[in-house]
Amino acid sequence: MSAPDLVAALRRHGVDDVDDSTLARALYSADASLYRVVPQVVVRPRHCDELGAVLDVARSAGVPLTMRGAGTSIAGNAVGGGIVVDTSRHLNRVLSIDAEARTARVEPGVVHAQLQAAAAPHGLRLGPDPSTHTRCTIGGMIGNNACGSRALGYGRTSDNVVELDVLFGSGATDVSAPLAALVDAHLAHVRTAFGRFSRQVSGYALEQLLPENGRRVERLLAGSEGTLGLVRGATVSLVAEEPRHLLVLGYPSMVEAADAVPHLLAVENAPRLSAPGARLVACEGLDARIVDLVRARRAVPELPRGAGWLFVEVAGPDAEGLLRRVTEAAGALGHRRVTDPGEAAELWRIREDGAGLAARSLATPAYSGWEDAAVPPERLGAWLRDFDELLVEHGLEGVPYGHFGDGCVHVRIDFPFHDAARGRRVFRDFLTASALRLRDHGGSLSGEHGDGRARSELLPLMYDAESLALFGAVKAVCDPDDLLNPGVLVAPAPLDADLRPGRPRAVVRPLLRLTHDAGSLGDAVHRCTGVGKCVASDSSGVMCPSFQATRAEKDSTRGRARVLQEALDGTLVSGLADPAVHEALDLCLSCKGCASDCPTGVDMATYKAETLHHTYRGRRRPRSHYTLGRLPRWADRAAPVAGAVNALLRVGAVARLAKLTAGIDPRRSLPAFAPKTLRSRAAEVGTARGGDVGAPDVWLWADSFTDHFHPDSGVAAIRVLEAAGLTARVIPEDACCGLTWVTTGQLDAARSIMERTVATLAPYVASGVPLLGLEPSCLATLRSDAVELVADPRAAEVAGGVLTLAELWERLAWELPDLSGTEVLAQPHCHHASVLGWEADERLLVAAGASVTRVAGCCGLAGNFGMELGHYDVSVAIAETHLLPAVRAAGAATVVLADGLSCRVQLDDLADVRAMHLAELLASRVTE
């Protein structure tokens, strides 16, 4: 059936949210795996009953149906060529919590973190917690039998499923009788071949159908990877939230850490999942190479000596006693009890970002594929040694980490996909050799992520003919027409079919020197591995503010990267000028949040600038590119007559015409030009004082926004520095960073502007006198884009030589004004948070005595984005995710702090709040 006919059939059956557009098909063509399968249509059901309608259409049309979950499946479990169903958009309600029974009833698209938040007021939580807990759905967890770091203490998803509302591929709602009969005919075999150890996840968990196990069909479905039925709802068990205690053990290597695991498990007195006594809840392995990647970006809490660590978590009565016995048995180089919750959270954050960090841990890109093999824990050290030998034999490298207490190892491997034919051959050879060696250790191809397209073909190397025949018989009972996720588990697709890496890519040479790729935009956009941190249900960082507002896949970093990948290496999207590309990029705020928050370091702001540059180079651009995109130039021209221009723009008809001409939303206010620029005011001050002699203690860089729109912050900074006994002077030359040209993709012009600015500022930096920058977005542009665009080696010197006010304070250490008793609500500019880092500002405020509340996320204006026609509603919705609720909740005496001009304009427009720059706040407390 053609895609249009399929869409029509689905809508006739009452399914409205159906999409066969190029954009939607590109967004859902891949998950977090190596596989690319383009669907015919994407369905986002609004009611659970619609799942039945979708299945009816699939059965009548003979079209495959794949359930999506959160799209973070690493084995290729969530891609399909027919109908792809995304339940996360609408079927995301926690229906009820029964605190007495300790259960929760949920729809399949509920995100794990949302369920945890709903259960927390009852003192309860769902036990398993995968590293993707901020975005993985309960339906997806059931599909893959997800486990996570604390499955050692709380079990797998299958251990926590109470009841499922399921529609099987056959259309039936109950298949328990034929499945029971099937197992009864093979009782001896099922009892010996299945359920041998906790992480034997590969294949179907037939042990769940044994009579002594209660014939739990719902637990069989956990781990069936959507090949047997559609989950319309689930009831899961909850456990009591309890204090957990973290112990970190250091070892010379990951192999030695693995050797210690059986000794630690032997120390545990109480059986798992039992209430009395202390028990091990988690035992996670982490490699030094992953930690070093994090250290390069942010501070890491102290770790004991070693190159491999075990994170051991203990809960229950007498936790201290168990921790002491574990420490004694560990044989570690060193150990550390982590008692500070903040430090513990930072360490667990490293572990949660493991998949993305491991992908960047080697000299060349590292990939999933052989991702989560597991062995009985007592075999873990021996298996890792054999695995290292296999890597060497095939000329590969990988960084292992994972759930060592359960014998489950995650790894990303540098398969040579840059050479498509060789990469495919090495991929097949290595996976086959690893499966054969794993068999010697009694292991499982998958320990929690499922077999998917990556390992289903290898199941005959793990299971015998009778087991494989049973898998086929189960599939025949539940999904006789092989409609549900075909190519997975039964009648598998070849493991090297539909591989995404290594496909031919259009070579688009970026103008920005992307420091993390080989000089091709195609290589850069493939940094996205799909781990999906950008689609978290709630984010405390900056990344993807538009997704936080719209919840649409196209507005996530992952979604945008997928569309760009298709544009550069696929047949679906026709190059960078394709409308699908620009629809995906339209709501990107260029906030650079992904550059710091994404574990794989995707920088969508840069990719957007490159895309706009290549699309519009030599062509007519949108109006806003000529106006907002060249705002500093217009501000320079308006400066001599700023008063007259402001007066004109206060006339309603003139303002409306100006907005229309500039491509500005009519609901936006127009920022007023400063009557006098900062440079002219500074010159007047210098003249009045008779002129300064010699070099000052600090040079102040008058960026375009501070100079033309908010010189008060510059005057305030001078006052603060003078009160500290320092002489500050404004650099008299014009020196624009070129930001607005960058964000609108006018990169040729941006480079010329930046070259002049670097040449202007370099002598000041070389003088040894520190330079102060006050507008975060402009300073961030010097530190990132200018270094990538400008060939002049002095660009790096300028990038490191211009400081924020807080960085300047940490260098010069002057006595701060007293902010004791001051409540500060701070909205860091997105570039400040993601490029510069706001931690120094927080330290300054605390040192001055202020009480600080930091607002997460982006304000929603982001330079030209929130001003442009068509963006206003999303801009407001972004402000409502964090900023505006925080402002409304703040007390009347609270100081709202926002260094970025965009943030101040947004607050003025939407909350009628005049926010202060840090320099203004400090100056307000300076005593004369």
PADREN-604169 format. One line per 2 residues: for each residue x, y, z of C-alpha. Coordinates in steps of 0.1 Angstrom, whole numbers. Example, Ala and Ser with C-alpha at 12.3 -4.5 7.8 and 13.67 -1.06 7.14 Angstrom:
<pts>
123,-45,78  137,-11,71;
</pts>
This chain:
<pts>
0,0,0  14,34,-9;
20,60,18  -9,83,8;
-33,53,8  -19,42,42;
-25,77,56  -60,77,43;
-68,43,57  -55,53,92;
-75,84,92  -106,65,82;
-100,44,113  -100,75,135;
-62,80,137  -55,117,131;
-19,123,139  -4,106,109;
25,120,90  41,108,58;
61,140,51  97,138,42;
105,156,74  87,130,96;
102,100,77  137,115,81;
132,121,118  122,85,125;
145,68,101  170,60,128;
172,53,165  203,53,187;
217,24,168  237,20,136;
207,13,115  186,34,91;
152,22,79  129,48,64;
93,44,75  63,49,52;
43,68,78  47,80,114;
17,77,138  14,95,171;
-18,80,187  -38,103,209;
-57,76,227  -47,40,235;
-77,27,215  -60,41,184;
-33,15,188  -60,-11,179;
-70,9,149  -34,11,138;
-30,-26,141  -62,-33,122;
-49,-12,93  -15,-29,94;
-31,-63,93  -55,-55,65;
-28,-39,44  0,-63,53;
22,-34,64  49,-38,91;
44,-20,124  71,-9,148;
67,6,182  91,35,188;
94,41,226  118,70,231;
139,61,200  169,55,222;
172,18,212  208,9,206;
204,-24,188  181,-11,160;
149,-22,178  129,10,171;
132,14,133  109,-1,107;
99,3,71  61,5,74;
43,22,102  63,36,131;
43,44,162  55,71,187;
36,69,219  57,95,238;
39,125,223  4,119,235;
1,85,254  21,98,284;
-1,99,314  5,83,348;
-31,70,353  -29,61,390;
-6,54,419  -17,29,445;
5,37,474  -8,8,496;
-3,-18,469  29,-1,457;
19,-1,421  15,25,393;
-7,23,362  7,41,332;
3,46,295  31,33,274;
46,67,265  52,78,301;
88,87,306  106,70,335;
115,103,352  78,114,350;
67,82,368  94,88,394;
82,123,400  46,111,404;
56,83,428  80,104,449;
53,121,471  43,86,482;
79,78,492  80,53,463;
99,48,430  102,24,401;
132,3,409  150,-1,375;
166,32,364  183,31,330;
209,58,323  183,73,298;
158,77,326  151,113,317;
137,102,283  131,64,281;
95,54,281  79,27,302;
67,10,270  103,11,256;
117,-3,289  92,-32,287;
101,-38,251  138,-41,258;
136,-54,294  156,-24,305;
176,-27,337  199,2,345;
224,8,372  203,-3,402;
189,-35,387  213,-53,411;
191,-42,439  157,-37,423;
156,-62,394  150,-58,357;
119,-43,342  104,-78,338;
108,-83,376  87,-52,381;
58,-57,356  26,-66,374;
1,-65,345  0,-54,308;
-29,-44,286  -17,-60,254;
-30,-63,218  -11,-92,202;
-2,-91,165  -29,-116,158;
-55,-92,171  -60,-113,202;
-58,-100,238  -50,-133,255;
-27,-160,242  -18,-176,276;
-33,-210,268  -13,-218,236;
19,-204,251  15,-225,282;
9,-256,260  40,-248,240;
62,-246,271  47,-277,287;
57,-297,256  93,-286,262;
95,-283,300  129,-299,305;
146,-278,278  131,-245,290;
142,-252,325  178,-258,315;
183,-234,286  166,-202,299;
169,-180,330  205,-192,337;
215,-159,351  198,-125,356;
211,-108,324  202,-136,299;
181,-111,280  187,-124,244;
158,-141,227  124,-147,244;
124,-152,282  106,-186,280;
114,-193,317  86,-168,326;
61,-193,312  71,-222,334;
44,-233,359  67,-227,389;
72,-191,377  35,-185,375;
32,-185,336  38,-148,335;
30,-138,299  34,-102,308;
70,-109,319  76,-128,287;
66,-97,268  93,-77,287;
123,-81,264  103,-92,233;
113,-60,215  78,-52,202;
77,-84,181  47,-100,198;
22,-74,208  14,-37,214;
14,-25,250  -16,-2,255;
-10,2,293  10,-12,321;
9,-17,358  43,-18,374;
54,-24,410  71,3,430;
96,1,458  101,23,488;
126,52,483  155,47,507;
188,63,515  216,49,494;
253,52,502  280,54,475;
315,39,478  340,44,449;
368,18,445  398,24,424;
417,-3,404  447,-3,380;
423,-11,351  388,-22,342;
398,-58,341  411,-57,377;
379,-40,387  359,-68,370;
380,-94,389  369,-79,422;
332,-81,415  326,-117,426;
343,-109,460  320,-79,465;
289,-99,457  300,-126,481;
301,-101,509  264,-93,506;
244,-110,533  208,-106,523;
194,-120,491  185,-95,463;
150,-79,463  144,-89,499;
135,-62,524  156,-70,556;
193,-63,559  217,-42,539;
223,-51,503  242,-40,472;
220,-19,450  245,-11,423;
280,-21,412  290,-1,382;
323,-1,363  337,31,348;
369,36,327  394,65,331;
391,75,295  355,84,299;
362,103,331  390,122,314;
366,134,287  344,149,314;
374,165,331  382,183,299;
347,200,301  339,204,338;
352,196,373  350,160,384;
347,151,421  378,134,436;
382,98,427  405,72,443;
437,63,426  433,41,395;
424,38,358  392,19,364;
365,24,391  336,5,407;
307,26,419  292,5,447;
259,16,462  244,1,493;
210,5,509  191,-9,538;
197,-13,576  233,-16,586;
245,-1,554  277,11,572;
286,-25,582  281,-37,546;
302,-8,532  330,-17,556;
330,-54,546  329,-45,509;
358,-22,514  378,-49,531;
370,-74,504  376,-51,475;
414,-53,471  413,-18,456;
441,7,452  420,31,471;
385,39,481  363,69,489;
330,72,506  310,99,488;
287,115,513  279,148,496;
247,144,475  260,169,449;
292,150,444  274,117,442;
250,132,416  280,144,395;
296,110,395  264,93,385;
259,119,358  292,107,343;
280,71,343  246,82,328;
264,99,299  286,69,294;
272,59,260  276,93,245;
310,98,261  323,64,250;
315,73,214  340,101,217;
366,84,238  389,72,209;
408,90,182  381,80,157;
344,77,161  332,47,182;
300,29,176  274,7,192;
266,-28,177  284,-51,202;
269,-30,230  257,-49,261;
269,-85,262  266,-101,296;
281,-131,314  276,-145,349;
295,-121,372  321,-147,382;
332,-149,345  334,-111,340;
372,-107,344  379,-136,321;
354,-124,295  369,-89,295;
404,-103,289  391,-124,260;
372,-94,247  404,-73,248;
421,-100,227  393,-99,202;
397,-62,198  434,-65,192;
429,-93,167  406,-72,147;
426,-40,149  399,-23,170;
396,-3,202  368,1,227;
362,15,262  342,-9,284;
320,2,312  287,-9,326;
267,-29,351  296,-50,364;
276,-64,394  253,-81,369;
281,-91,345  268,-67,318;
294,-47,298  287,-17,276;
313,-7,250  316,15,219;
340,3,192  359,22,165;
346,1,135  363,15,104;
330,27,87  349,55,70;
357,27,45  322,14,39;
331,-21,25  359,-27,50;
338,-14,79  309,-36,71;
332,-66,68  350,-59,101;
317,-53,118  304,-87,108;
336,-105,115  340,-90,149;
304,-95,161  305,-131,149;
339,-138,166  327,-121,198;
295,-142,199  315,-174,196;
339,-164,223  310,-152,245;
294,-187,242  325,-202,259;
317,-180,290  280,-190,291;
270,-154,282  242,-136,266;
244,-115,234  223,-89,251;
222,-81,288  195,-54,286;
192,-36,253  178,-65,233;
191,-82,202  175,-60,176;
190,-58,141  225,-59,155;
225,-94,171  193,-113,162;
212,-130,133  237,-143,159;
212,-160,181  220,-195,165;
255,-191,180  240,-187,215;
210,-210,214  205,-245,200;
180,-256,174  152,-264,199;
154,-230,215  153,-213,181;
123,-234,171  105,-223,203;
112,-187,195  95,-192,161;
66,-210,177  60,-181,202;
61,-156,173  36,-178,154;
12,-178,183  14,-140,190;
21,-125,156  15,-151,129;
18,-127,100  52,-113,112;
39,-77,111  53,-65,144;
89,-53,141  99,-78,115;
136,-86,111  141,-88,148;
146,-120,169  127,-143,145;
136,-145,108  162,-118,115;
176,-93,90  213,-96,83;
233,-77,110  251,-57,84;
220,-47,64  207,-11,66;
238,2,83  238,40,86;
276,47,90  296,44,59;
269,55,35  281,79,9;
279,115,20  279,147,1;
312,165,9  302,200,22;
333,218,34  324,240,63;
335,276,65  337,273,103;
367,251,111  347,225,131;
373,215,156  357,181,162;
355,167,127  376,159,96;
365,190,78  332,178,65;
298,189,77  286,153,70;
311,139,95  301,166,120;
263,159,119  270,122,124;
284,130,159  248,125,170;
245,89,180  208,92,191;
213,87,229  186,113,232;
196,134,262  181,163,242;
146,148,245  147,146,282;
113,151,298  127,179,319;
161,195,315  182,214,340;
206,224,313  203,246,282;
200,221,254  170,221,231;
148,249,247  124,247,217;
119,209,223  111,217,259;
83,239,247  69,219,217;
79,183,226  82,177,189;
110,155,176  119,179,149;
128,205,175  153,183,193;
190,182,186  186,145,177;
158,152,152  177,181,135;
208,160,133  189,131,117;
174,154,90  209,169,83;
223,134,80  196,125,55;
203,157,36  240,149,33;
240,111,29  205,100,21;
181,97,-9  152,110,12;
161,146,18  174,166,-12;
204,185,2  207,213,26;
183,235,7  155,210,11;
125,225,29  126,197,54;
160,208,66  148,244,72;
117,233,89  138,212,113;
162,241,119  136,269,121;
131,267,158  167,261,167;
177,291,189  214,287,182;
218,286,220  248,263,218;
234,243,247  239,211,229;
277,219,225  280,216,263;
250,194,273  251,168,246;
274,139,256  286,136,220;
292,173,217  268,180,188;
269,218,181  237,224,162;
242,262,163  273,257,142;
255,233,118  226,257,114;
250,286,106  267,264,80;
234,252,65  222,288,62;
255,299,47  254,272,20;
217,276,13  217,314,8;
252,321,-4  247,342,-36;
209,340,-32  182,362,-17;
178,358,20  149,362,44;
142,398,54  154,393,90;
189,383,78  193,418,63;
179,436,94  184,416,126;
212,397,111  231,429,105;
219,448,136  252,461,147;
257,478,114  223,495,116;
230,505,152  263,522,141;
244,542,116  216,551,141;
240,562,168  244,598,158;
206,603,157  196,578,183;
172,601,200  153,609,168;
152,573,158  138,563,192;
111,590,190  101,578,155;
98,542,167  75,552,195;
50,563,169  26,533,164;
24,534,127  61,538,122;
68,510,147  44,487,129;
60,495,95  95,490,109;
86,456,123  70,446,91;
100,457,71  125,440,94;
106,407,97  99,413,134;
68,399,151  43,428,157;
38,417,193  75,424,201;
88,457,215  117,474,197;
147,479,220  157,515,222;
191,527,210  211,543,238;
212,581,234  249,579,238;
271,549,232  294,535,259;
324,546,240  312,582,237;
302,583,274  336,569,284;
354,595,263  334,623,279;
343,609,314  379,608,304;
378,644,291  361,656,323;
389,641,344  416,655,322;
424,622,305  441,591,319;
478,587,316  494,553,308;
479,519,306  448,512,328;
445,482,351  416,469,330;
405,475,294  367,473,288;
356,460,254  325,478,241;
308,451,222  280,462,199;
251,454,222  266,470,253;
278,500,233  245,508,215;
218,494,237  229,490,273;
259,512,281  247,515,317;
263,481,324  296,493,311;
294,525,332  285,503,362;
315,481,356  338,511,356;
323,523,388  328,489,405;
364,486,394  372,522,404;
357,515,438  381,486,441;
410,510,433  414,499,397;
416,521,367  393,510,338;
392,524,303  370,516,274;
387,505,242  379,533,218;
379,514,186  348,497,171;
351,459,176  321,438,167;
321,401,173  299,393,143;
274,372,162  243,382,143;
260,375,110  270,340,123;
235,331,136  220,340,102;
246,321,83  263,351,67;
297,336,74  318,353,47;
308,387,62  312,374,97;
347,362,90  357,397,77;
342,414,107  359,390,131;
393,394,114  391,431,120;
380,426,156  408,402,163;
433,426,148  419,454,169;
418,435,202  450,415,199;
474,444,208  454,451,240;
455,414,249  492,413,241;
498,442,265  491,420,294;
463,442,307  431,421,312;
402,428,290  366,428,303;
336,418,282  301,424,294;
277,409,269  279,371,272;
268,363,237  295,385,222;
322,371,244  311,336,237;
314,343,200  350,354,204;
357,321,223  340,298,199;
330,310,164  359,335,160;
385,308,167  368,286,141;
363,312,114  395,333,116;
428,319,104  448,346,123;
465,327,153  459,358,174;
422,347,175  430,321,201;
449,347,222  420,371,220;
395,343,229  415,336,261;
423,372,269  388,387,272;
372,379,305  338,380,321;
334,403,352  334,372,375;
365,358,358  382,392,361;
374,392,398  389,357,403;
421,369,386  425,403,403;
408,394,437  394,428,446;
372,432,476  335,428,466;
307,451,477  285,435,504;
255,416,490  245,401,523;
207,396,526  203,400,488;
181,374,471  193,369,436;
173,351,409  198,346,380;
190,338,344  224,330,328;
224,338,291  224,305,272;
259,313,256  272,322,291;
261,288,304  271,267,275;
303,283,262  317,305,290;
304,287,321  285,305,347;
301,289,377  325,318,383;
296,342,385  279,320,411;
311,319,432  313,357,430;
277,362,442  281,337,470;
314,353,481  297,387,482;
270,373,505  241,369,481;
216,340,482  215,327,446;
188,308,427  199,299,392;
172,295,366  177,266,342;
172,267,305  170,295,280;
149,327,282  135,320,247;
145,352,230  180,342,219;
190,372,198  171,375,166;
152,342,171  125,355,194;
121,387,175  115,371,141;
80,367,127  67,333,134;
87,326,165  68,346,191;
46,318,205  74,294,208;
96,321,224  70,327,250;
65,289,256  102,286,262;
102,314,287  73,296,305;
94,264,309  116,279,336;
121,316,336  87,331,339;
75,307,366  106,314,386;
101,352,383  65,349,394;
75,328,424  102,352,435;
96,377,462  92,414,455;
126,422,469  144,396,448;
169,410,423  165,394,389;
199,391,373  204,387,336;
237,398,319  224,390,284;
206,417,265  182,391,250;
173,379,285  166,415,297;
145,422,266  125,391,272;
119,398,308  109,434,300;
85,422,273  68,393,290;
71,400,327  75,438,329;
107,432,349  138,453,347;
166,428,352  201,439,363;
235,431,349  259,418,374;
280,450,371  248,470,379;
241,449,409  276,453,423;
276,490,415  244,495,434;
261,484,465  293,505,461;
296,531,488  306,565,477;
</pts>
